């Protein structure tokens, strides 16, 4: 594993290289896609990208937590959290399984 982190700029550059839009148009496209995903998640909607995975917003109720330094119990307020669930195809890809080979089996 290389440990490289892909940034927005990297995504914009990839769109520029592979799609053929200008750098400005590529950056605007990436920002629009990410903005739309963000807006949907803010509204509590699930974002499902076929062959990639789903972003799901879950509600967590109030609970009692513990301060690890002091051991004192503290209330943790209710909140929403985002969870990513990768698709089976993405799981196969990251584990080096060729999807075409799986389809033939």
ABEGO torsion letter per residue (X at the ends): XAGBBBBAAAAAAAAAAAAGBBAAAAAAAAAAAAAAAAAAAAAGBBBBBBGAEBBBBBBBBBBBBBBAAAGBBBBBBBBBBBBBBBBAAAAAAAAGBBAAAAAAX
